[in-house]
Amino acid sequence: MRNELTPKQRQLCLAYLETGRLTQAARRVGVSYATAQRWWRQPAVRAELRRLADEQTQEVVQELRNAARSAATLLRQVIEQGTEPLPWRLRAAQTVLAVLGTLEELYDLHERVAALEAAAGADRREG
């Protein structure tokens, strides 16, 4: 089985990510559903789909990172300026604290996974 994808197979992966349905993706690309199913079973097509999905996810994450600074600034203004009603300021403060707690947990998990990966790598080199 070959590892290279045809342009139509690559288009099928992109169309699937847009539609979420293999039937619609096949129609959009101009291939039969049976052909799309056959391609779908090929590891190279599945790998390309994963790669494209990961790429899209990274783009969304970057967009969220870009928006996060503006959101944090807005929340800080709502909290500090005191011009908004007290319930709004309290909700903004709760939001900041909740996000901060989640970020701290994720950072902790990231460090722990990195330490485990480093230890596993050292074990493989010794073994």
Disulfide bonds with the S-S distance in Angstrom:
none
